[in-house]
Amino acid sequence: METKCFVCGAADKERVYLSCVQGGEEKMVCVLCLPVLIHGGH
């Protein structure tokens, strides 16, 4: 199973990922997109 960031779609060998839960569904987010989730997209 390939890991992809649910925000930007980066593939598993490109970045470091963290697991998160949104709407009861487990998702993966890369560390480059994490600030967008924390602070919102401005």
PDB file of N, CA, C, O and CB in Angstrom:
ATOM      1  N   MET A   1       0.842  -1.191   0.000  1.00  0.00           N
ATOM      2  CA  MET A   1       0.000   0.000   0.000  1.00  0.00           C
ATOM      3  C   MET A   1       0.882   1.247   0.000  1.00  0.00           C
ATOM      4  O   MET A   1       1.772   1.386   0.839  1.00  0.00           O
ATOM      5  CB  MET A   1      -0.955   0.002   1.224  1.00  0.00           C
ATOM      6  N   GLU A   2       0.633   2.131  -0.926  1.00  0.00           N
ATOM      7  CA  GLU A   2       1.405   3.356  -1.018  1.00  0.00           C
ATOM      8  C   GLU A   2       0.822   4.410  -0.074  1.00  0.00           C
ATOM      9  O   GLU A   2      -0.390   4.617  -0.021  1.00  0.00           O
ATOM     10  CB  GLU A   2       1.428   3.875  -2.471  1.00  0.00           C
ATOM     11  N   THR A   3       1.707   5.064   0.664  1.00  0.00           N
ATOM     12  CA  THR A   3       1.290   6.149   1.550  1.00  0.00           C
ATOM     13  C   THR A   3       1.315   7.448   0.765  1.00  0.00           C
ATOM     14  O   THR A   3       2.297   7.757   0.091  1.00  0.00           O
ATOM     15  CB  THR A   3       2.205   6.241   2.809  1.00  0.00           C
ATOM     16  N   LYS A   4       0.229   8.209   0.856  1.00  0.00           N
ATOM     17  CA  LYS A   4       0.158   9.516   0.198  1.00  0.00           C
ATOM     18  C   LYS A   4      -0.437  10.532   1.158  1.00  0.00           C
ATOM     19  O   LYS A   4      -1.305  10.210   1.970  1.00  0.00           O
ATOM     20  CB  LYS A   4      -0.680   9.441  -1.106  1.00  0.00           C
ATOM     21  N   CYS A   5       0.041  11.759   1.052  1.00  0.00           N
ATOM     22  CA  CYS A   5      -0.516  12.863   1.828  1.00  0.00           C
ATOM     23  C   CYS A   5      -1.898  13.199   1.284  1.00  0.00           C
ATOM     24  O   CYS A   5      -2.062  13.367   0.075  1.00  0.00           O
ATOM     25  CB  CYS A   5       0.416  14.111   1.783  1.00  0.00           C
ATOM     26  N   PHE A   6      -2.895  13.298   2.163  1.00  0.00           N
ATOM     27  CA  PHE A   6      -4.247  13.594   1.703  1.00  0.00           C
ATOM     28  C   PHE A   6      -4.420  15.060   1.303  1.00  0.00           C
ATOM     29  O   PHE A   6      -5.429  15.417   0.697  1.00  0.00           O
ATOM     30  CB  PHE A   6      -5.246  13.238   2.783  1.00  0.00           C
ATOM     31  N   VAL A   7      -3.444  15.913   1.636  1.00  0.00           N
ATOM     32  CA  VAL A   7      -3.526  17.326   1.268  1.00  0.00           C
ATOM     33  C   VAL A   7      -2.876  17.571  -0.101  1.00  0.00           C
ATOM     34  O   VAL A   7      -3.504  18.143  -0.992  1.00  0.00           O
ATOM     35  CB  VAL A   7      -2.848  18.201   2.346  1.00  0.00           C
ATOM     36  N   CYS A   8      -1.613  17.137  -0.267  1.00  0.00           N
ATOM     37  CA  CYS A   8      -0.882  17.438  -1.505  1.00  0.00           C
ATOM     38  C   CYS A   8      -0.677  16.231  -2.417  1.00  0.00           C
ATOM     39  O   CYS A   8      -0.329  16.396  -3.586  1.00  0.00           O
ATOM     40  CB  CYS A   8       0.454  18.021  -1.166  1.00  0.00           C
ATOM     41  N   GLY A   9      -0.888  15.017  -1.897  1.00  0.00           N
ATOM     42  CA  GLY A   9      -0.743  13.814  -2.712  1.00  0.00           C
ATOM     43  C   GLY A   9       0.679  13.311  -2.875  1.00  0.00           C
ATOM     44  O   GLY A   9       0.924  12.440  -3.709  1.00  0.00           O
ATOM     45  N   ALA A  10       1.636  13.838  -2.096  1.00  0.00           N
ATOM     46  CA  ALA A  10       3.027  13.390  -2.193  1.00  0.00           C
ATOM     47  C   ALA A  10       3.126  11.900  -1.870  1.00  0.00           C
ATOM     48  O   ALA A  10       2.446  11.408  -0.970  1.00  0.00           O
ATOM     49  CB  ALA A  10       3.932  14.207  -1.243  1.00  0.00           C
ATOM     50  N   ALA A  11       3.978  11.186  -2.610  1.00  0.00           N
ATOM     51  CA  ALA A  11       4.150   9.743  -2.430  1.00  0.00           C
ATOM     52  C   ALA A  11       5.054   9.424  -1.240  1.00  0.00           C
ATOM     53  O   ALA A  11       5.807  10.277  -0.772  1.00  0.00           O
ATOM     54  CB  ALA A  11       4.725   9.120  -3.699  1.00  0.00           C
ATOM     55  N   ASP A  12       4.967   8.177  -0.758  1.00  0.00           N
ATOM     56  CA  ASP A  12       5.587   7.782   0.504  1.00  0.00           C
ATOM     57  C   ASP A  12       7.096   7.945   0.590  1.00  0.00           C
ATOM     58  O   ASP A  12       7.596   8.164   1.693  1.00  0.00           O
ATOM     59  CB  ASP A  12       5.263   6.391   0.768  1.00  0.00           C
ATOM     60  N   LYS A  13       7.847   7.856  -0.480  1.00  0.00           N
ATOM     61  CA  LYS A  13       9.307   7.946  -0.399  1.00  0.00           C
ATOM     62  C   LYS A  13       9.807   9.391  -0.442  1.00  0.00           C
ATOM     63  O   LYS A  13      10.998   9.642  -0.261  1.00  0.00           O
ATOM     64  CB  LYS A  13       9.937   7.156  -1.532  1.00  0.00           C
ATOM     65  N   GLU A  14       8.912  10.328  -0.678  1.00  0.00           N
ATOM     66  CA  GLU A  14       9.318  11.722  -0.825  1.00  0.00           C
ATOM     67  C   GLU A  14       9.382  12.497   0.489  1.00  0.00           C
ATOM     68  O   GLU A  14      10.165  13.440   0.602  1.00  0.00           O
ATOM     69  CB  GLU A  14       8.381  12.411  -1.750  1.00  0.00           C
ATOM     70  N   ARG A  15       8.576  12.122   1.485  1.00  0.00           N
ATOM     71  CA  ARG A  15       8.437  12.941   2.691  1.00  0.00           C
ATOM     72  C   ARG A  15       8.231  12.091   3.940  1.00  0.00           C
ATOM     73  O   ARG A  15       8.094  10.870   3.867  1.00  0.00           O
ATOM     74  CB  ARG A  15       7.276  13.911   2.534  1.00  0.00           C
ATOM     75  N   VAL A  16       8.212  12.763   5.083  1.00  0.00           N
ATOM     76  CA  VAL A  16       7.877  12.141   6.367  1.00  0.00           C
ATOM     77  C   VAL A  16       6.389  12.375   6.598  1.00  0.00           C
ATOM     78  O   VAL A  16       5.878  13.455   6.301  1.00  0.00           O
ATOM     79  CB  VAL A  16       8.750  12.729   7.557  1.00  0.00           C
ATOM     80  N   TYR A  17       5.680  11.357   7.133  1.00  0.00           N
ATOM     81  CA  TYR A  17       4.231  11.430   7.297  1.00  0.00           C
ATOM     82  C   TYR A  17       3.812  11.248   8.741  1.00  0.00           C
ATOM     83  O   TYR A  17       4.485  10.574   9.521  1.00  0.00           O
ATOM     84  CB  TYR A  17       3.556  10.390   6.437  1.00  0.00           C
ATOM     85  N   LEU A  18       2.688  11.859   9.085  1.00  0.00           N
ATOM     86  CA  LEU A  18       2.055  11.685  10.386  1.00  0.00           C
ATOM     87  C   LEU A  18       0.627  11.226  10.158  1.00  0.00           C
ATOM     88  O   LEU A  18      -0.021  11.614   9.186  1.00  0.00           O
ATOM     89  CB  LEU A  18       2.096  13.000  11.225  1.00  0.00           C
ATOM     90  N   SER A  19       0.156  10.403  11.063  1.00  0.00           N
ATOM     91  CA  SER A  19      -1.219   9.917  10.988  1.00  0.00           C
ATOM     92  C   SER A  19      -2.133  10.907  11.698  1.00  0.00           C
ATOM     93  O   SER A  19      -1.768  11.466  12.732  1.00  0.00           O
ATOM     94  CB  SER A  19      -1.347   8.498  11.614  1.00  0.00           C
ATOM     95  N   CYS A  20      -3.316  11.121  11.145  1.00  0.00           N
ATOM     96  CA  CYS A  20      -4.306  11.984  11.780  1.00  0.00           C
ATOM     97  C   CYS A  20      -5.691  11.415  11.514  1.00  0.00           C
ATOM     98  O   CYS A  20      -5.859  10.545  10.660  1.00  0.00           O
ATOM     99  CB  CYS A  20      -4.198  13.448  11.258  1.00  0.00           C
ATOM    100  N   VAL A  21      -6.674  11.904  12.242  1.00  0.00           N
ATOM    101  CA  VAL A  21      -8.057  11.453  12.063  1.00  0.00           C
ATOM    102  C   VAL A  21      -8.904  12.668  11.723  1.00  0.00           C
ATOM    103  O   VAL A  21      -8.860  13.685  12.416  1.00  0.00           O
ATOM    104  CB  VAL A  21      -8.600  10.725  13.346  1.00  0.00           C
ATOM    105  N   GLN A  22      -9.676  12.551  10.650  1.00  0.00           N
ATOM    106  CA  GLN A  22     -10.578  13.623  10.224  1.00  0.00           C
ATOM    107  C   GLN A  22     -11.931  13.001   9.925  1.00  0.00           C
ATOM    108  O   GLN A  22     -12.044  12.123   9.069  1.00  0.00           O
ATOM    109  CB  GLN A  22     -10.019  14.391   8.972  1.00  0.00           C
ATOM    110  N   GLY A  23     -12.947  13.454  10.628  1.00  0.00           N
ATOM    111  CA  GLY A  23     -14.290  12.923  10.410  1.00  0.00           C
ATOM    112  C   GLY A  23     -14.395  11.439  10.688  1.00  0.00           C
ATOM    113  O   GLY A  23     -15.174  10.738  10.042  1.00  0.00           O
ATOM    114  N   GLY A  24     -13.611  10.946  11.651  1.00  0.00           N
ATOM    115  CA  GLY A  24     -13.635   9.536  12.004  1.00  0.00           C
ATOM    116  C   GLY A  24     -12.836   8.642  11.072  1.00  0.00           C
ATOM    117  O   GLY A  24     -12.826   7.424  11.251  1.00  0.00           O
ATOM    118  N   GLU A  25     -12.162   9.221  10.075  1.00  0.00           N
ATOM    119  CA  GLU A  25     -11.379   8.458   9.110  1.00  0.00           C
ATOM    120  C   GLU A  25      -9.895   8.746   9.307  1.00  0.00           C
ATOM    121  O   GLU A  25      -9.494   9.907   9.386  1.00  0.00           O
ATOM    122  CB  GLU A  25     -11.811   8.794   7.663  1.00  0.00           C
ATOM    123  N   GLU A  26      -9.068   7.684   9.387  1.00  0.00           N
ATOM    124  CA  GLU A  26      -7.632   7.866   9.549  1.00  0.00           C
ATOM    125  C   GLU A  26      -7.012   8.260   8.219  1.00  0.00           C
ATOM    126  O   GLU A  26      -7.272   7.639   7.188  1.00  0.00           O
ATOM    127  CB  GLU A  26      -6.973   6.584  10.095  1.00  0.00           C
ATOM    128  N   LYS A  27      -6.185   9.306   8.256  1.00  0.00           N
ATOM    129  CA  LYS A  27      -5.522   9.813   7.054  1.00  0.00           C
ATOM    130  C   LYS A  27      -4.062  10.062   7.364  1.00  0.00           C
ATOM    131  O   LYS A  27      -3.668  10.103   8.529  1.00  0.00           O
ATOM    132  CB  LYS A  27      -6.202  11.108   6.539  1.00  0.00           C
ATOM    133  N   MET A  28      -3.253  10.230   6.320  1.00  0.00           N
ATOM    134  CA  MET A  28      -1.840  10.544   6.462  1.00  0.00           C
ATOM    135  C   MET A  28      -1.596  11.945   5.908  1.00  0.00           C
ATOM    136  O   MET A  28      -2.146  12.323   4.874  1.00  0.00           O
ATOM    137  CB  MET A  28      -0.952   9.488   5.734  1.00  0.00           C
ATOM    138  N   VAL A  29      -0.761  12.707   6.614  1.00  0.00           N
ATOM    139  CA  VAL A  29      -0.405  14.054   6.168  1.00  0.00           C
ATOM    140  C   VAL A  29       1.113  14.183   6.222  1.00  0.00           C
ATOM    141  O   VAL A  29       1.741  13.736   7.182  1.00  0.00           O
ATOM    142  CB  VAL A  29      -1.099  15.155   7.050  1.00  0.00           C
ATOM    143  N   CYS A  30       1.707  14.794   5.192  1.00  0.00           N
ATOM    144  CA  CYS A  30       3.161  14.989   5.207  1.00  0.00           C
ATOM    145  C   CYS A  30       3.486  16.199   6.080  1.00  0.00           C
ATOM    146  O   CYS A  30       2.639  17.062   6.313  1.00  0.00           O
ATOM    147  CB  CYS A  30       3.721  15.182   3.757  1.00  0.00           C
ATOM    148  N   VAL A  31       4.725  16.246   6.556  1.00  0.00           N
ATOM    149  CA  VAL A  31       5.112  17.323   7.473  1.00  0.00           C
ATOM    150  C   VAL A  31       5.107  18.693   6.802  1.00  0.00           C
ATOM    151  O   VAL A  31       5.008  19.708   7.492  1.00  0.00           O
ATOM    152  CB  VAL A  31       6.488  17.045   8.044  1.00  0.00           C
ATOM    153  N   LEU A  32       5.211  18.747   5.477  1.00  0.00           N
ATOM    154  CA  LEU A  32       5.152  20.041   4.794  1.00  0.00           C
ATOM    155  C   LEU A  32       3.739  20.613   4.776  1.00  0.00           C
ATOM    156  O   LEU A  32       3.568  21.832   4.731  1.00  0.00           O
ATOM    157  CB  LEU A  32       5.668  19.905   3.368  1.00  0.00           C
ATOM    158  N   CYS A  33       2.726  19.752   4.812  1.00  0.00           N
ATOM    159  CA  CYS A  33       1.331  20.213   4.813  1.00  0.00           C
ATOM    160  C   CYS A  33       0.774  20.394   6.220  1.00  0.00           C
ATOM    161  O   CYS A  33      -0.306  20.964   6.380  1.00  0.00           O
ATOM    162  CB  CYS A  33       0.461  19.232   4.050  1.00  0.00           C
ATOM    163  N   LEU A  34       1.475  19.930   7.230  1.00  0.00           N
ATOM    164  CA  LEU A  34       0.991  20.030   8.601  1.00  0.00           C
ATOM    165  C   LEU A  34       0.692  21.472   9.026  1.00  0.00           C
ATOM    166  O   LEU A  34      -0.343  21.700   9.652  1.00  0.00           O
ATOM    167  CB  LEU A  34       2.007  19.426   9.540  1.00  0.00           C
ATOM    168  N   PRO A  35       1.550  22.462   8.716  1.00  0.00           N
ATOM    169  CA  PRO A  35       1.226  23.844   9.096  1.00  0.00           C
ATOM    170  C   PRO A  35      -0.093  24.348   8.507  1.00  0.00           C
ATOM    171  O   PRO A  35      -0.791  25.137   9.143  1.00  0.00           O
ATOM    172  CB  PRO A  35       2.342  24.760   8.662  1.00  0.00           C
ATOM    173  N   VAL A  36      -0.438  23.900   7.305  1.00  0.00           N
ATOM    174  CA  VAL A  36      -1.708  24.295   6.688  1.00  0.00           C
ATOM    175  C   VAL A  36      -2.872  23.785   7.523  1.00  0.00           C
ATOM    176  O   VAL A  36      -3.866  24.491   7.696  1.00  0.00           O
ATOM    177  CB  VAL A  36      -1.808  23.758   5.241  1.00  0.00           C
ATOM    178  N   LEU A  37      -2.761  22.565   8.044  1.00  0.00           N
ATOM    179  CA  LEU A  37      -3.824  22.009   8.874  1.00  0.00           C
ATOM    180  C   LEU A  37      -3.908  22.718  10.220  1.00  0.00           C
ATOM    181  O   LEU A  37      -4.999  22.905  10.758  1.00  0.00           O
ATOM    182  CB  LEU A  37      -3.604  20.515   9.085  1.00  0.00           C
ATOM    183  N   ILE A  38      -2.764  23.111  10.764  1.00  0.00           N
ATOM    184  CA  ILE A  38      -2.739  23.773  12.070  1.00  0.00           C
ATOM    185  C   ILE A  38      -3.228  25.224  11.968  1.00  0.00           C
ATOM    186  O   ILE A  38      -4.051  25.662  12.771  1.00  0.00           O
ATOM    187  CB  ILE A  38      -1.316  23.735  12.657  1.00  0.00           C
ATOM    188  N   HIS A  39      -2.723  25.956  10.987  1.00  0.00           N
ATOM    189  CA  HIS A  39      -2.990  27.390  10.889  1.00  0.00           C
ATOM    190  C   HIS A  39      -4.042  27.759   9.849  1.00  0.00           C
ATOM    191  O   HIS A  39      -4.492  28.904   9.809  1.00  0.00           O
ATOM    192  CB  HIS A  39      -1.724  28.108  10.574  1.00  0.00           C
ATOM    193  N   GLY A  40      -4.435  26.818   9.018  1.00  0.00           N
ATOM    194  CA  GLY A  40      -5.398  27.098   7.949  1.00  0.00           C
ATOM    195  C   GLY A  40      -4.704  27.652   6.717  1.00  0.00           C
ATOM    196  O   GLY A  40      -3.615  28.217   6.814  1.00  0.00           O
ATOM    197  N   GLY A  41      -5.319  27.493   5.582  1.00  0.00           N
ATOM    198  CA  GLY A  41      -4.746  28.007   4.335  1.00  0.00           C
ATOM    199  C   GLY A  41      -5.138  29.457   4.134  1.00  0.00           C
ATOM    200  O   GLY A  41      -6.303  29.750   3.867  1.00  0.00           O
ATOM    201  N   HIS A  42      -4.194  30.361   4.256  1.00  0.00           N
ATOM    202  CA  HIS A  42      -4.486  31.800   4.130  1.00  0.00           C
ATOM    203  C   HIS A  42      -4.058  32.294   2.779  1.00  0.00           C
ATOM    204  O   HIS A  42      -4.217  33.476   2.475  1.00  0.00           O
ATOM    205  CB  HIS A  42      -3.787  32.613   5.232  1.00  0.00           C
TER     206      HIS A  42
END
